[in-house]
Structures are given as C-alpha cells and as structure tokens.
Amino acid sequence: MKRGDGTYNVVVIGAGTAGLVTAAGTAALGGRVALIERNKMGGDCLNFGCVPSKALISSARLIQQIRESEKWGLDQPEPQFEFEKVFERMRARRAKIAPHDSRERFELLGVDVFHGEARFVSPHEVEVDGQKLRAKNFVIATGSRATVPKIEDIDKVHYFTNETIFDELKERPDSMIVLGGGPIGCELGQVFSRLGVKVAIVQQGTQLLPREDVDVAEFMHNRFTAEGIRVRLKAASKRVSMRDGKVALEFADAESITADAMLIAAGRTPNLRALNLEAAGVDYDKQGVKVNAYLQASQPHIYAAGDITNRLKFTHTADFTARIVVRNILMPLQLLRQRVDWSVVPWCTYTDPEVAHVGVGENEAQQKNIEYDLFFVPLEDVDRAVVESEEAGFAKILTAKGSDKILGATIVAPHAGDLLQEFVFAMSAKIGLGKIAAMIHAYPTFAELARKTGDKYNKTRLTPRTKKIFTWLYQRARK
C-alpha cells in the first residue's frame, strides 16, 4: 500500500524514546505504523538530554580527577583542555549514537516516517503537512520541553535551556547563572564549573534535588560549595535584565547576581501545542494528557506514553510506558491489557558522585506515617571505595519496621545508578535484605555496599536472648 494511504494500525506522534519504542515494537510485531516528528529524530534524550549531558559529564569528571590527582599519589598538574574541543567531543559521541534513532533505520524496520507538525482533525485522523493519516490507534508521545519561569522581562534577555546549550554555546563564558537546582541544573552546573565557569545555582525551594531526602541534598550542597559553586536557596526571582553585556537576575529581597550566561533548568512543560486535542476528544491539563492505568486517553483507542503523560519524566519511564502501550494496543480485550505499575521506579542524577534512588525515602515515609527501619552504610566502609580514593558517599536502605522487606534505597556514590539496580531487582522480586546479605559478592567491588546493608540488617536479628542461646550452644559444644 502506498505510504500514507489507507488505515494504519498505529500512528505515533513524536519520535523521542516513547515514540521510537512504540513504532519499532509495533512494526516488529507485524503492525502497519506511521511515525510523525516535527523536529529531530531521537527527541530530547538523544539531542538535548541524556546523551549530550552525559558525554560532557564524562569529560568534566576526568578533568576533576586530574585536578585532584594527589588523591591517587600523583603529582598535581593543571588539566589542559579547550572548552570548544570538549563540546566537539560531546557532539561526536552523540553523532555516533544517532543512527540508532535515524529515519533511515526506522524506514528499514518498516515504519513510514513523516516529518512535520501533527494535528488531530478527528478522533481517527491526523494531518501532517496537508496529508491526512487514518489509524485504528494513535499514540501521543510528544514529550516535554524546558519550562521558562514567569520572571519579569525574561523574554528580553538571551538565555539557554537544555534544548539550546549543547549546540548554541560556542565558547566558554566566564560565569553562568543556573536557574533551577533539580537534576538538570545540578548536573550541568557541576559540569560547567569543572570546565572553568564560575557557576551560581539559584533554587527557589529549600534544598537542591527536591525529590531527595534532606541529608542527600545537604551532601550535594556541601560538595558543590567545596568545588566553588555558589548555591542560593529560597531564591524568589523577580526580574531579569542585561547590564553591560551581562545577565542580571534580581531577587524579591532586592539582591541580585550577574553572569555572562544563564541556563534555565526550572522544570518541564508537556508539548501539547498544535496537537488540536479538542478535535480528537482527548482530555488534558497543564500536566499533560490524562490517561487511565492502561495508558488510554479519554478516547480509548488513543494512548499516551512518555513525558507527555508520565509524572516521572525519565527516558527509562518513557521506554517502560511505550512497551506497555505496544502490548495494550495488540490485546483485543481490556482484561488482557497491562496496567502501569509505578511502585518500583529508579532514577539517577549524574552528578559526581551520582545520586540514585528507588522506592520510598525518609521524607516520604515520615509524611505518610510509614514505620521503617533505616540501615546506613558510609562508602568509606567499602574497601574498593577506599583503594579508589572515592570514599565520599553512602547508602541508606529503608525496610518495613521489624522486617527485611525493602521499602526504598538511596545511594550516593560513584556509579550509584549501576549499584542501585541490585535493590531495584530485589524490590521487584520481593527479595529482602537478608537474602542480599547471603549472596556472594565479588571482592573488592563497590557492589559490596549492598551486602553490607544486608549485614547490618542481620545484626539486628541478634537479640540479647538469641545471643544467650548461641552462647549456651557454644558452651555445650566444648563439653
């Protein structure tokens, strides 16, 4: 059948992670699928998010290790690098990954790819560049964009967001204001500081990384301060202007800071514009498309996946919801469809050290009156961390009161995102800390951090009464 003619099984709007996974999965199962993208294939993750930011983080981490080389018994040289070459390397790494998400690859998979702005004209039809596409099912996967806060005169100054800074920043600024202390602001703020930029992170809330516990936020705050990053909390931004070629940010308390550049990292806004969801009869609000537990919109043949509907806006949650959508579209009956289970969702902020989390944290447990036991292991108790001179960090595990059932885990450490997966698996498989302690962990590895939390749990089982029994058994054995 000619491209665009007839009826598709699925039309996917948006070629970010959720859209690509949906399109590839549907095509692999034999479905006829069209994919519409108005900007770049790969969406936010490939072009403006995970891939370029982690490439820069990699370079910045090595630069910092050279600065701190005395920790490893080396003479301390000043790292030699050119800001522009670091950015060139980032773009080269991104270009190496890009073919995985390219139009050519997806057309080879059997997907009809259309470039343009999609808008619904009816519940069963969308229009893209004057061409109408019909489908039995639609998947809205248009993602999110950087939120620009409502600050007076913000539209009169030049600023960067994650969508522009990786390609439009051509030379190193001497100083930068990072507006927002969430994951993006913390990651990129630390990167630019390590690349020789004087950074000030401005956070409206009471702590950095608002999703994390207070002690985690304080740890990272102290780390940033030690690296020369200025952190301002409880900052109510009032007005922004240009002064002598610099960006000036004024606060409600009449104080102000100036810098050569400003990066806005103040949250995400769903990409709903131009979709004309009213014509499709799809309900939405400022948080995105409203869906049920099966990811169906108010029109049950229309689904949504990824940032456009997910509360937790990560690449891995976009992938997760897209896989569910592929299955649910294929299933003819609702009872065969899969509900979304958000009970075990990991995330990681790729600062140095990384901050990784899954499940319930202390803040949430206390707010919800959940009784818990806390097991805390400093990273300096792990021999591999000591020999690597990477002792700064910790793991803390919450279990249900009086049990080894894991409620949540937070790890602050190098490779914390990788180390967390043992706890993610344990929670998903309903494995407790006791079994983790019983597993053989290779020595010396950072993974021993998990075993040591299990050991701490096991020690709580050695009550005075139990110890008396064991002592009696030992005495009896000597007779």
C-alpha positions as CSV (number, residue, x, y, z in Angstrom):
1,M,0.0,0.0,0.0
2,K,1.2,3.5,-0.8
3,R,2.8,5.4,2.0
4,G,0.1,7.4,3.8
5,D,-2.8,5.8,2.1
6,G,-5.4,3.5,3.8
7,T,-5.6,2.9,7.5
8,Y,-2.6,2.3,9.8
9,N,-2.7,0.1,12.8
10,V,-0.9,2.8,14.8
11,V,0.1,6.4,14.1
12,V,2.7,7.6,16.6
13,I,3.2,11.3,17.2
14,G,6.7,12.1,18.4
15,A,10.0,10.4,17.7
16,G,11.6,10.6,21.2
17,T,12.2,7.5,23.3
18,A,8.5,6.6,23.8
19,G,7.6,7.2,20.2
20,L,10.6,5.2,18.8
21,V,10.0,2.3,21.1
22,T,6.3,2.2,20.2
23,A,6.9,2.4,16.5
24,A,9.7,-0.2,16.5
25,G,7.8,-2.6,18.7
26,T,4.6,-2.3,16.6
27,A,6.5,-2.8,13.3
28,A,8.4,-5.8,14.7
29,L,5.1,-7.5,15.6
30,G,3.8,-7.0,12.1
31,G,1.7,-3.9,12.5
32,R,1.5,-1.1,10.0
33,V,2.8,2.0,11.7
34,A,3.4,5.7,10.9
35,L,5.7,7.9,12.9
36,I,5.5,11.7,12.9
37,E,8.2,14.0,14.1
38,R,8.3,17.8,13.7
39,N,11.9,18.3,14.9
40,K,14.8,15.8,15.3
41,M,14.6,12.0,15.4
42,G,15.6,10.8,18.8
43,G,13.8,13.6,20.7
44,D,15.0,15.2,23.8
45,C,17.2,12.3,25.1
46,L,19.4,11.9,22.1
47,N,19.6,15.6,21.1
48,F,19.2,17.7,24.1
49,G,19.2,15.5,27.2
50,C,20.8,12.2,28.4
51,V,23.3,11.7,25.6
52,P,25.0,15.1,25.3
53,S,24.8,15.8,29.0
54,K,26.4,12.5,30.0
55,A,29.1,13.0,27.4
56,L,30.0,16.3,28.9
57,I,29.8,14.8,32.4
58,S,32.4,12.2,31.4
59,S,34.9,14.8,30.2
60,A,34.3,17.1,33.3
61,R,34.8,14.1,35.7
62,L,38.2,13.3,34.1
63,I,39.2,17.0,34.3
64,Q,38.3,17.0,38.0
65,Q,40.2,13.8,38.6
66,I,43.3,15.4,37.1
67,R,42.9,18.4,39.4
68,E,42.6,16.0,42.4
69,S,45.3,13.6,41.2
70,E,47.2,13.9,44.5
71,K,44.5,11.7,46.0
72,W,45.9,8.9,43.8
73,G,49.5,9.6,44.7
74,L,50.3,11.5,41.6
75,D,51.8,15.0,41.1
76,Q,49.1,17.5,40.8
77,P,49.1,19.0,37.3
78,E,46.6,21.6,36.0
79,P,44.4,19.9,33.4
80,Q,45.0,21.1,29.9
81,F,41.8,21.3,27.8
82,E,40.0,23.5,25.4
83,F,36.3,24.2,26.2
84,E,35.4,24.0,22.5
85,K,37.1,20.6,22.0
86,V,35.2,19.2,24.9
87,F,31.9,20.2,23.2
88,E,33.2,18.8,19.9
89,R,33.8,15.5,21.6
90,M,30.3,15.6,23.0
91,R,28.7,16.2,19.6
92,A,30.8,13.4,18.1
93,R,29.6,10.9,20.8
94,R,26.1,12.0,20.1
95,A,26.5,11.6,16.3
96,K,27.8,8.0,16.9
97,I,24.6,7.1,18.7
98,A,22.3,9.0,16.4
99,P,22.0,6.3,13.6
100,H,20.1,4.1,16.1
101,D,17.3,6.6,16.1
102,S,17.5,7.7,12.5
103,R,14.8,8.0,9.9
104,E,16.7,5.6,7.6
105,R,16.8,2.9,10.3
106,F,13.1,3.1,11.1
107,E,12.1,3.0,7.5
108,L,14.2,-0.2,7.2
109,L,12.2,-1.5,10.1
110,G,9.0,-0.9,8.0
111,V,7.9,2.3,9.7
112,D,6.5,5.2,7.5
113,V,8.2,8.3,8.8
114,F,6.7,11.7,8.3
115,H,8.4,15.0,9.1
116,G,6.1,17.8,10.2
117,E,3.7,19.1,12.7
118,A,0.8,16.7,13.5
119,R,-2.6,17.9,14.4
120,F,-5.8,15.9,15.0
121,V,-8.7,16.7,12.7
122,S,-10.9,14.0,14.2
123,P,-10.6,11.1,16.7
124,H,-9.4,8.8,13.9
125,E,-7.4,11.2,11.7
126,V,-4.4,13.4,12.0
127,E,-3.0,15.9,9.5
128,V,0.7,16.4,8.8
129,D,1.8,19.0,6.2
130,G,-1.5,18.8,4.4
131,Q,-1.6,15.0,4.3
132,K,-4.2,13.1,6.4
133,L,-3.4,9.9,8.1
134,R,-6.0,7.5,9.4
135,A,-5.4,4.8,12.1
136,K,-7.2,2.4,14.4
137,N,-5.0,3.6,17.2
138,F,-2.9,6.7,18.0
139,V,-0.1,7.2,20.4
140,I,0.7,10.7,21.6
141,A,4.4,10.7,22.6
142,T,5.3,14.4,22.0
143,G,7.4,14.7,25.2
144,S,8.2,17.8,27.1
145,R,10.3,21.0,26.9
146,A,12.1,23.2,29.3
147,T,9.8,25.4,31.4
148,V,10.5,29.1,31.2
149,P,9.5,30.6,34.6
150,K,7.4,33.8,34.7
151,I,10.0,36.3,35.6
152,E,9.7,39.9,34.6
153,D,11.5,40.7,31.3
154,I,12.7,37.1,30.9
155,D,11.8,37.4,27.2
156,K,14.2,40.4,26.8
157,V,17.4,38.6,27.6
158,H,19.3,35.7,25.9
159,Y,19.2,32.5,27.9
160,F,19.9,28.9,27.3
161,T,17.9,25.8,28.0
162,N,18.9,22.1,27.6
163,E,17.4,22.4,24.1
164,T,19.9,25.1,23.0
165,I,23.0,25.0,25.2
166,F,24.7,21.9,23.6
167,D,24.7,23.4,20.1
168,E,24.4,27.1,20.5
169,L,27.0,27.8,23.2
170,K,30.1,28.4,21.1
171,E,32.7,29.5,23.7
172,R,33.3,29.3,27.4
173,P,31.6,32.0,29.4
174,D,33.4,33.3,32.4
175,S,30.3,33.0,34.6
176,M,26.9,31.4,34.5
177,I,23.6,31.5,36.4
178,V,21.9,28.2,36.5
179,L,18.2,28.8,37.3
180,G,17.0,25.6,39.0
181,G,18.5,23.2,41.4
182,G,16.9,19.9,40.1
183,P,18.7,17.1,38.3
184,I,19.4,19.1,35.1
185,G,20.6,22.2,37.0
186,C,22.8,20.2,39.3
187,E,24.3,18.1,36.6
188,L,25.1,20.9,34.2
189,G,26.0,23.3,36.9
190,Q,28.8,21.0,38.1
191,V,29.9,20.3,34.6
192,F,30.3,24.0,33.7
193,S,32.1,24.7,37.0
194,R,34.6,21.9,36.3
195,L,35.1,23.4,32.8
196,G,36.2,26.6,34.3
197,V,33.0,28.6,34.5
198,K,32.1,30.4,37.7
199,V,28.7,29.0,38.4
200,A,25.8,30.1,40.7
201,I,22.9,27.7,41.1
202,V,19.7,29.5,42.0
203,Q,16.9,27.4,43.6
204,Q,13.5,28.6,44.6
205,G,12.9,25.8,47.1
206,T,14.6,25.0,50.4
207,Q,17.0,22.4,49.0
208,L,18.7,21.1,45.9
209,L,17.3,18.0,44.3
210,P,13.8,18.4,45.8
211,R,12.8,14.7,45.2
212,E,15.7,13.5,47.5
213,D,15.9,13.4,51.3
214,V,17.3,16.4,53.1
215,D,20.6,14.7,54.1
216,V,21.2,13.8,50.4
217,A,20.6,17.4,49.3
218,E,22.8,18.7,52.0
219,F,25.6,16.3,51.0
220,M,25.5,17.6,47.4
221,H,25.2,21.2,48.5
222,N,28.4,20.8,50.5
223,R,30.1,19.1,47.6
224,F,29.2,21.9,45.2
225,T,30.3,24.5,47.7
226,A,33.7,22.7,48.1
227,E,34.1,22.8,44.3
228,G,33.5,26.5,44.2
229,I,29.9,26.5,43.1
230,R,27.7,29.2,44.7
231,V,24.3,27.8,45.8
232,R,21.4,30.2,46.6
233,L,18.3,28.6,48.1
234,K,14.9,30.1,48.8
235,A,15.5,32.5,45.9
236,A,12.4,34.2,44.6
237,S,13.5,35.5,41.2
238,K,11.8,38.8,40.4
239,R,13.3,40.4,37.3
240,V,16.0,39.8,34.7
241,S,17.8,42.3,32.6
242,M,21.0,43.0,30.7
243,R,23.7,45.1,32.3
244,D,26.9,45.9,30.4
245,G,26.5,42.8,28.3
246,K,25.8,40.5,31.3
247,V,22.6,38.9,32.5
248,A,21.4,40.3,35.8
249,L,18.9,38.3,37.9
250,E,17.2,40.3,40.7
251,F,15.5,38.7,43.7
252,A,12.5,39.7,45.7
253,D,14.8,40.7,48.6
254,A,16.4,43.4,46.3
255,E,19.7,41.4,46.0
256,S,20.9,40.5,42.5
257,I,23.6,38.4,40.7
258,T,25.1,38.9,37.3
259,A,26.8,36.5,34.9
260,D,27.9,36.2,31.3
261,A,25.3,33.5,30.6
262,M,22.1,32.0,32.0
263,L,20.9,28.4,31.8
264,I,17.2,27.8,32.7
265,A,16.6,24.4,34.2
266,A,13.4,25.0,36.1
267,G,11.3,22.0,35.2
268,R,9.5,20.6,32.2
269,T,6.3,21.5,30.3
270,P,4.4,19.0,28.2
271,N,4.4,19.5,24.5
272,L,0.7,19.9,23.8
273,R,0.7,22.9,21.4
274,A,-0.6,22.4,17.9
275,L,-1.9,18.9,18.6
276,N,-5.5,20.2,18.5
277,L,-6.6,17.5,21.1
278,E,-10.1,19.0,21.2
279,A,-10.8,17.7,17.7
280,A,-9.9,14.2,18.9
281,G,-11.9,14.5,22.1
282,V,-8.8,13.9,24.3
283,D,-8.8,15.3,27.8
284,Y,-5.6,17.1,29.1
285,D,-4.4,19.7,31.6
286,K,-1.2,21.6,32.3
287,Q,0.5,18.3,33.4
288,G,-0.2,16.6,30.0
289,V,-2.6,14.1,28.5
290,K,-4.8,12.4,31.0
291,V,-4.7,8.6,30.9
292,N,-6.0,5.6,32.8
293,A,-4.0,2.8,34.3
294,Y,-3.7,1.2,30.8
295,L,-2.3,4.5,29.3
296,Q,-5.5,5.1,27.4
297,A,-6.7,8.7,27.0
298,S,-10.4,9.7,27.2
299,Q,-10.7,8.2,23.8
300,P,-9.8,4.5,24.5
301,H,-8.1,4.0,21.0
302,I,-5.7,6.9,21.7
303,Y,-2.8,6.2,24.1
304,A,-0.1,8.4,25.6
305,A,3.4,7.5,26.6
306,G,6.5,9.2,27.9
307,D,6.8,12.8,29.2
308,I,3.5,13.9,27.8
309,T,1.7,11.9,30.5
310,N,4.3,10.5,32.9
311,R,4.7,12.2,36.3
312,L,8.3,10.9,36.5
313,K,9.9,12.2,33.3
314,F,12.8,9.9,32.5
315,T,14.0,8.1,29.4
316,H,13.5,4.8,31.1
317,T,10.0,5.6,32.2
318,A,9.2,6.6,28.6
319,D,10.6,3.3,27.4
320,F,8.6,1.5,30.1
321,T,5.3,3.1,29.2
322,A,5.9,2.6,25.5
323,R,6.3,-1.1,25.9
324,I,3.0,-1.3,27.8
325,V,1.3,0.7,25.0
326,V,2.5,-1.7,22.3
327,R,1.1,-4.7,24.3
328,N,-2.2,-3.0,25.1
329,I,-2.9,-1.9,21.5
330,L,-2.4,-5.5,20.4
331,M,-4.7,-7.0,23.0
332,P,-8.3,-7.1,21.8
333,L,-9.8,-7.2,25.4
334,Q,-9.3,-4.8,28.3
335,L,-8.8,-7.8,30.7
336,L,-5.8,-8.9,28.7
337,R,-4.2,-5.4,28.8
338,Q,-1.4,-4.4,31.3
339,R,-1.8,-1.8,33.9
340,V,1.1,0.5,34.7
341,D,2.8,-0.3,38.0
342,W,4.7,2.7,39.3
343,S,5.7,1.0,42.6
344,V,9.4,0.4,41.8
345,V,10.8,3.2,39.7
346,P,14.5,4.0,39.9
347,W,16.1,7.3,39.0
348,C,19.6,8.7,39.0
349,T,21.1,12.2,39.0
350,Y,24.5,12.0,37.3
351,T,26.4,14.4,39.4
352,D,29.7,13.4,40.9
353,P,29.1,11.4,43.0
354,E,25.9,10.1,41.5
355,V,22.6,10.2,43.4
356,A,20.4,7.1,42.8
357,H,17.1,6.3,44.3
358,V,14.2,3.9,44.2
359,G,11.1,3.5,46.3
360,V,10.3,5.3,49.5
361,G,12.7,7.8,51.0
362,E,12.7,9.1,54.6
363,N,10.9,12.3,53.8
364,E,8.0,10.4,52.1
365,A,7.9,7.7,54.8
366,Q,7.6,10.3,57.5
367,Q,5.0,12.3,55.6
368,K,2.9,9.1,55.1
369,N,3.5,7.8,58.6
370,I,5.1,4.7,57.3
371,E,7.0,2.9,60.1
372,Y,10.5,1.8,58.9
373,D,14.0,0.7,60.0
374,L,16.9,2.6,58.5
375,F,20.2,0.9,57.5
376,F,23.0,3.3,56.7
377,V,26.5,2.4,55.3
378,P,29.1,5.1,54.6
379,L,31.1,4.5,51.4
380,E,34.3,4.6,53.4
381,D,33.3,1.1,54.8
382,V,33.7,-0.4,51.3
383,D,37.3,-1.4,50.7
384,R,37.1,-0.8,46.9
385,A,36.0,2.8,47.5
386,V,38.9,3.3,49.9
387,V,41.5,2.0,47.4
388,E,39.9,4.0,44.7
389,S,40.0,7.2,46.9
390,E,36.3,7.5,46.4
391,E,35.0,7.3,50.0
392,A,32.7,10.3,49.8
393,G,29.1,8.9,49.8
394,F,26.8,6.5,51.4
395,A,23.9,4.1,51.0
396,K,20.7,4.1,53.1
397,I,18.1,1.5,52.9
398,L,14.6,1.7,54.4
399,T,12.8,-1.6,55.3
400,A,9.4,-2.2,56.8
401,K,9.6,-2.0,60.6
402,G,10.9,-5.2,62.1
403,S,11.4,-6.9,58.7
404,D,13.9,-7.1,55.8
405,K,11.3,-6.0,53.2
406,I,12.9,-3.2,51.2
407,L,10.8,-0.1,51.0
408,G,13.4,2.1,49.3
409,A,17.0,2.7,48.7
410,T,19.2,5.8,48.1
411,I,22.9,5.6,47.1
412,V,25.3,8.5,46.8
413,A,28.4,7.1,45.3
414,P,30.4,6.8,42.0
415,H,28.3,4.5,39.7
416,A,25.3,4.8,42.1
417,G,22.9,4.3,39.2
418,D,24.5,0.9,38.4
419,L,24.7,-0.1,42.1
420,L,21.1,0.7,42.6
421,Q,19.9,-2.0,40.3
422,E,20.5,-4.7,42.8
423,F,17.9,-3.1,45.0
424,V,15.6,-2.4,42.1
425,F,15.6,-6.1,41.3
426,A,15.3,-7.1,44.9
427,M,12.2,-4.9,45.4
428,S,10.6,-6.1,42.1
429,A,11.3,-9.8,43.0
430,K,10.3,-9.3,46.7
431,I,13.7,-10.2,47.9
432,G,14.7,-8.9,51.3
433,L,18.0,-7.5,52.8
434,G,18.6,-10.9,54.4
435,K,18.9,-12.7,51.1
436,I,21.1,-9.9,49.7
437,A,23.5,-10.4,52.6
438,A,23.5,-14.2,51.9
439,M,24.6,-13.7,48.2
440,I,28.2,-13.9,47.3
441,H,29.5,-10.5,46.2
442,A,32.9,-10.4,44.4
443,Y,35.6,-8.7,46.5
444,P,36.7,-5.9,46.2
445,T,33.8,-4.3,44.4
446,F,31.6,-1.3,45.0
447,A,28.7,-3.8,45.0
448,E,29.7,-4.9,48.5
449,L,27.8,-1.8,49.6
450,A,24.6,-3.8,49.1
451,R,25.9,-6.8,51.1
452,K,27.0,-4.5,53.9
453,T,23.5,-3.1,54.3
454,G,22.2,-6.7,54.5
455,D,24.8,-7.4,57.2
456,K,23.6,-4.5,59.2
457,Y,20.0,-5.9,59.0
458,N,21.2,-9.4,60.1
459,K,22.9,-7.8,63.2
460,T,19.5,-6.5,64.3
461,R,18.3,-10.1,64.5
462,L,21.0,-11.0,67.1
463,T,18.9,-10.0,70.1
464,P,20.2,-10.5,73.7
465,R,18.0,-13.6,74.0
466,T,19.3,-15.1,70.8
467,K,22.9,-14.4,71.8
468,K,22.3,-16.2,75.1
469,I,21.1,-19.2,73.2
470,F,24.1,-19.2,70.9
471,T,26.4,-18.8,73.9
472,W,24.8,-21.8,75.6
473,L,25.2,-23.9,72.3
474,Y,28.9,-23.0,72.1
475,Q,29.5,-23.9,75.8
476,R,27.7,-27.2,75.3
477,A,29.9,-28.0,72.3
478,R,33.0,-27.6,74.4
479,K,32.0,-30.2,76.9
